Amino acid sequence: MDTEARRIIEDCYQQAVTTLRDHRDQLGRLAHALLEGETLDEDDAYAAAGIDRGTAPAAVAAGVRQPTPRRPRTRQPPLAQGPPWANR
C-alpha cells in the first residue's frame, strides 16, 4: 500500500513539474504582470498568460465558456514601504 501511494505521489509530482516547464513562458508573463499591478482579475490573468478564454482547458471541458468583454482595469499604486505586515 505504501509503495502504491508513493508511486502515485511521484507520478503527480512529475506531471506537475512537466506542466510547469511546458508553460514556463506563460508563467513568466503572468508573474511580470503581477509584479507590475500587484493584482489581476481573471480576464487580466488570461491576457497576461496569452490564453484565449474560449479555448482555455476549463472552458473547453465545460463547453460553456466564451471570451467576455474586458472591463477597464483600475491600477493600484505599488506599496511604498512594502507590505503592511513588514513594518511591524
URVENBEL-V660246 format. One record per backbone hydrogen bond with DSSP energy under -0.5 kcal/mol. NH is the residue of the N-H (numbers start at 1). CO is the residue of the C=O. Records with the same first field share a line. If there is no record, write none. Layout:
# URVENBEL-V660246
NH: CO ; CO
This chain:
# URVENBEL-V660246
5: 1
6: 2
7: 3
8: 4
9: 5
10: 6
11: 7
12: 8
13: 9
14: 10
15: 11
16: 12
17: 13
18: 14
19: 15
20: 16
21: 17
22: 18
23: 19
24: 21
27: 23
28: 24
29: 25
30: 26
31: 27
32: 28
33: 29
34: 30
35: 31
36: 32
37: 33
38: 34
39: 37
45: 41
46: 42
47: 43
48: 44
49: 45
50: 46 ; 47
51: 46
53: 51
55: 52
56: 52 ; 53
60: 56
61: 57
62: 58
63: 59
64: 59
65: 59
75: 73
81: 82
82: 79
86: 83
87: 84
88: 85
